[in-house]
Amino acid sequence: MKTIRILIAGLVLAAGTAAADPAEGVWKTQPDDGSYAYVGLKPCGANICGTIDRTFNASGEYRSENIGKTLVIDMAPSGNGNYKGKVWRPSNNKIYQGKMQLDGNTLQLSGCVAGGLLCSKQTWSRVK
């Protein structure tokens, strides 16, 4: 009887533990207008969202007004390391229809506005 209780408790714990999305973590952006950021990607419901955790420029780390703001918005996994959602670009304050492609410790982001007339791309690297 004790063995059965232990087995059931183990199954309940295992069922409640979901595997982390491989995109979760802290990512370093490419420089944009002389600055770059560390963005924390975390679950937001069934999707992935990312907030600006730290910011840097040529002088080092600085306190940007964008810290804490959401940069990656509702990226839905679509299989094989691909995601679709939205990306906010602080330098021009535009929200792009976006895509992410995860390849190990590299994350390719792309986004377009105006029906695809204005597009931007960045490659991020995993910090942790």
C-alpha positions in Angstrom: 0.0 0.0 0.0 2.8 2.4 0.8 4.5 1.7 -2.5 1.2 2.5 -4.4 0.9 5.8 -2.5 4.5 6.7 -3.4 3.9 5.8 -7.1 0.7 7.9 -7.2 2.4 10.8 -5.6 5.2 10.6 -8.2 2.8 10.5 -11.1 0.9 13.5 -9.8 4.2 15.5 -9.5 5.3 14.4 -13.0 2.0 15.4 -14.5 2.1 18.8 -13.0 5.6 19.6 -14.3 5.6 20.9 -17.8 8.7 20.9 -19.9 10.2 24.4 -20.4 9.9 25.9 -23.8 13.4 25.8 -25.4 13.2 29.5 -26.2 12.9 30.4 -22.5 15.9 32.2 -21.0 17.8 35.4 -21.3 18.8 36.6 -24.8 21.2 39.4 -25.9 19.8 41.5 -28.8 21.8 42.9 -31.6 22.7 46.6 -31.2 20.0 48.9 -32.5 20.8 52.7 -32.6 23.9 52.0 -30.5 22.2 50.1 -27.7 21.4 46.5 -26.9 19.4 44.7 -24.3 19.1 41.5 -22.4 15.6 40.2 -22.9 14.0 37.6 -20.7 11.8 35.2 -22.6 9.1 33.5 -20.4 5.8 31.7 -20.9 2.7 33.9 -21.2 -0.1 31.4 -21.3 0.7 28.9 -24.0 2.9 31.4 -25.8 6.3 33.1 -25.2 6.7 36.8 -24.2 9.9 38.7 -23.6 10.6 41.8 -21.4 13.6 44.0 -21.5 15.6 43.1 -18.3 18.8 45.1 -18.8 20.1 47.7 -21.3 23.6 48.6 -22.5 25.3 51.2 -24.7 28.9 52.0 -25.6 29.5 53.3 -22.0 28.2 50.0 -20.4 25.0 49.2 -18.6 22.5 52.0 -18.2 18.9 52.4 -16.9 16.7 52.8 -20.0 13.1 53.9 -19.8 12.3 50.6 -21.7 13.4 48.2 -18.9 10.4 46.1 -18.0 8.6 46.7 -21.2 7.4 43.8 -23.4 9.4 43.4 -26.5 8.3 39.9 -27.7 4.6 39.6 -27.7 2.6 36.4 -27.7 5.0 34.3 -29.8 3.1 31.0 -30.5 5.1 27.9 -31.1 4.4 26.5 -34.6 6.9 23.6 -34.5 10.5 22.9 -35.4 11.8 25.9 -33.4 9.5 28.4 -35.2 7.2 30.9 -33.5 4.7 33.6 -34.7 3.6 36.6 -32.9 4.6 40.3 -32.6 7.7 42.2 -31.8 8.0 45.8 -30.5 11.0 47.8 -31.7 11.8 50.5 -29.1 13.9 52.7 -31.5 10.9 53.5 -33.7 8.1 52.5 -31.3 6.5 50.2 -33.9 5.0 46.8 -33.4 5.8 44.3 -36.1 4.1 41.1 -37.1 7.0 38.8 -36.1 8.6 35.4 -36.3 11.3 33.7 -34.3 13.4 30.8 -35.4 15.3 29.0 -32.6 18.6 27.2 -33.5 20.4 26.1 -30.4 21.7 29.3 -28.7 20.8 31.6 -31.6 17.4 33.2 -32.1 16.5 34.8 -35.4 13.8 37.4 -35.1 12.1 39.1 -38.1 9.1 41.4 -38.3 7.2 43.5 -40.8 4.7 46.4 -40.7 2.6 48.0 -43.5 1.7 44.7 -45.1 5.4 43.7 -45.4 6.7 46.9 -46.9 8.9 47.7 -43.9 10.8 44.8 -42.4 13.5 44.3 -39.8 15.7 41.4 -38.7 17.9 40.6 -35.7 19.9 37.7 -34.5 20.0 37.2 -30.7 22.4 35.1 -28.7 21.5 33.2 -25.5 23.0 34.6 -22.3 21.5 32.0 -20.0 
